[in-house]
């Protein structure tokens, strides 16, 4: 029993006149600042009392004491005199005592029968902690627990600050609070296992990631080395090709040079001999030698030669052009010596000489070199102009699409019917067939009929339905049918008989036309 407190059923009950439990207010311990734990990096709220008010880790204190015992007691001093080294421990008081204080402890009447144990005999213990004293009343041990304030208290605390609070011995309430902690621990343990499993999976994934990165890095290294080797080999081939082109062109130039030098020497010899004959020879000498000289000069004047170099310096490197594969790698970059020859370029397409107003007309330009071979590349300077014959100040804007293979797709959309002149130039020179004229007609006339297979199907079996194809059916049907006489054998227009669905209708609707009596078949 404690004065002013009744300890029954694990809790204290107050007398009459006490305020109810809900009216009691615990002492304010709200934190003013937070600090970080140096071990787990968790934030801890600092109580109003400061660092001294933080909860003491008595387990850690016990572990420190055990470590000191296992080290032959070095560092432990007497709890009473705080001066001499510890030799014994009082199991009743939980106090570490030196030899002098131990004798004094035995001489006192109240502590005569306390159990004393040698320090060396405590090394096998797992718990030798000192009694936990009240921070407010240092002479009193914490043996009670305030349910309202949710903290251990001493006997003097119960008599003072916690007089109206329900309190009980720690041994009576430990089961309830221990069970609540165990319940929380039970709910926390699965998270620990899940986190451990997650960390294990992360470690496994990290290991797999490292292996995968190493494998991909090896692939990248192998690919890069192979690609570099292929590029270097392609580079050597291009340089070899360039050197061969240089030798070939130089040989051609040297041959042409030698021929021209020989011809020049022959010309000079003939000129000098003739001039010398005419200036120094007598009349008779000139007449005697005239035949030989004339024959020689005539032959020299008939000699064919080119005053321009037989080759040019048109050598271009095209880094964007595909050059095939080398060791399985796609290689780019070619050396091109071809030069477009406007006189060899040709125009192709169905819309070269016909077009429709407000409809796009198109044709293709094929660029070739002097040998008549397709250039095989794009990038040439193409000029196109579409000029109305009557309104040359209102040109039509053409579009030129480079197909990158030596062909160019040219399109334009005339706004009005009439005659147009089309200019197509390469390097400011007309190509074959340029300039040419285009007759632009009005837009297609729509078909008033239907595009069908036979009148029987499209008219729903009407006997009077006719078709422009001229076909008839047995049984009094005036129109065409499947496979019967006059049927064209494929779908056609009922108004004009044309087979092309997107064609222009040629039916004029006049009385003189044979189709004027034909009815349009309606679906």
Secondary structure, 3 states (H helix, E strand, C coil): CECCECEECCEECCCCCCCCHHHCCCCCCCCCEEEECCCCCCEEEECCCCHHHCCCCHHHHHHHHHHHHHCCCCCCECCCCCCCECCEEECCCCEEECHHHHHHHHHCCCCCCCCEEEHHHHCCCCCCCCCCECCCCCCCECCEEECCCCEEECHHHHHCCCCCCCEEEHHHHHHHHHHHHHHHHHHHHHHHHHHHHHHHHHHHHHHHHHHHHHHHHHHHHHHHHHHHHHHHHHHHHHHHHHHHHHHHHHHHHHHHHHHHHHHHHHHHHHHHHHHHHHHHCCHHHHHHHHHHHHHHHHHHHHCCCCCCCCCCCCCEEEEEEEEEEECCEEEEEEEECCCECHHHCEEECCCCCEEECCCEEEEEEECEECCCCECCCCCCCEEEEEEECCCCCCCECCEEEECCCCEEEEEEECCCCEEEEEEEEECCEECCCCCEEEEEECCCCCCCCCEECCHHHHCCCCCCCCCCCCCCECCCECCCCCCCCCCCCCCEECCCCCCCCCCCCCCCCCCCCHHHHCCCCCC
